């Protein structure tokens, strides 16, 4: 069967690539076209129609500045789907772009639309549920609490497990490098690591990294290591390093976490991956407006936390510093507790176990692939039966 998949950022590229591999195992005739990245290309040996590097714009101003590019990408995507005529279009998060494509696919092409990894409408923009009902035939969710949310919205979904659990389990199954080798290959000293995960987009990094570095650099008995984002280069980080020889290590985020003593992490999938590696963390994220951002979050968002770790647990496990809390002093104080307060570290590590148990066992990609292929085969069977009856 033919699959058109759209992933608009680095995390989507990772999870979509694993889904593609699982689809290939279940459907030996699988044929793919996609908007995505290098990992998806490696999975199927085909270049993307459009790389996510040309799509990942965040915030009102960048979107407005690149409006012409975004509209051109949508036109290219619509044309590629129309020409390919897939059996299904699979959308991976990235709602601003993907929901517009879903509208086109359902209303103009009348093709099935499946969504893997729901947009976070449980946090904001709940009105998007209307688009799901109209244009998305089936939703595959990756967080346990999403089932309850969508059930209250009277929109049935499937919880398939979490692909980050799969990715971490796959990493651990491989013959990874020992600590000595990892440190030597990357030119690190023997000091314990402080991992800095400052985001995946240039705009995020420019706002988050300078403050994170200022807070973490004042622990002389530890060394800072920046996890380089996919699609970026050392030169993208240089303006924020102030001439310091701080390592920026690309393509080894899991290895960094595996060997880290603590981490400063922006919100998103990285907070969950850090928990899966059982690394004590402070979640810190720049939002424009300081106290105004905290006020907006408190009274206009529909969730009490910004980090996936706390959302899954339903309570605060990791400290979240954003808006007015995103300061060098606050981040430094929380990091100091994690480094030197044994009881604090042990409590967080024990609480991580609760989150890991809630996520369940690996196999999200395989479960999703089975549901997709089974549904498409059933659709073909029903269509054949209908055509037979009509003749």
Phi, psi and omega in degrees: 000167186250131185235129172249122187238138181235116174233129188253007180203178190297314182296322177295322177300316179298307186288325177293324180297319178293323176295320179298318177298320179292322177295321178297323178294325185269330181236098186291345177259017184300134178234132188238143160231152186196153162261123183181215187226199186295323182293321176294322177298316178297325184295325186237359178067034180221141179286147178291151171300321177212134180278144182296341177301333180269009185234338193277085175246133186235136177096157185296312185296309179302324179295317179295319181295330183250024184302320181295320178295317180298316179295322178295319178298320178296318179296317178299319180295314180299317181294321180294319179294316181299318182289324183283326181052064184287167173285335180202148170252125182249120181259139182239103179050221172049059193291324183305321179274312191291325181290329175291321176294320178301318178303312181296315184297319183283317187277327184262322185253345181053043178256154177295141177236121175245147180241122177249120185078095184296141166302155188277058180288347174289346177263318180200167180058049179297341179299342181294348177301331179297320178293322177299314182298323184280320194241349184246120183284328184205139182241130177248113186260155186238005175235137184302322184290344180292329178300314180296318181300309184289331176297319177295334177274001181060043179228106184290138178223167174249128170269120187251002188098178185248126183293338176293327175298318178298312185296319179292319179297319179295320178299317183289335179286336180285157177282087183283170178282143172290170183299316182301315181294316180300314181296317184292314183299326183261011175065035182265157175276183181275358181293151176301149184270140165249112182275134177243113178247096193264008179118175184249352181245152181301320181297317179298312184299319181298329180272323188272316192297315182302319180287320178298317179295319180298323180285321187276335185287351183267020174243089187294343179273004176231160176242137179276139174226127180265128175278109182291136181283146177301140178086352178252170181230170180307322183296336177290339181262338187307318183299342185255001183266352177052040177076002180280144181275063181269126182297136169243110188254122183259148174068017182221034183302317180294321178295321177299312180296321181302327185253009185268150178270330177197170184211148166253125191225135172286165181292163180117198183301328183300327179295322180289318179298322178297320177294321180297330175271002177056048176255121177303138187218155167246126177271121183220135186208132178284128168234136177298139172105350178057244182297330178297319179297318178295321178297314180299316180298316184294323189251348183240343175271162186255010180229154182273350185223160176258343183263142180296327180302310182289324179296318179292319180287333184077016179198170182281117173253316178248146180284135181250119180242104179215167184061236181293338180279350183276080178228156179301319184294316181292317180295318179300315182296318180290321179294322178299320178298316182292329182281324192238348178263101186299318181297320179296315178299311184295324179295317179294318180296321178294320180293329176303324180302324178296317179294316182297320178294322181294328182287334179087191186277160175299164177123015182300315182296317180293319179296318180294316180300319179297314180297320180293309183295316179300319181294319181291321177296320178295322178297317178296320179298316180295320179295319179296319179296320180294317179296322179297316181294324181289338179261000000 
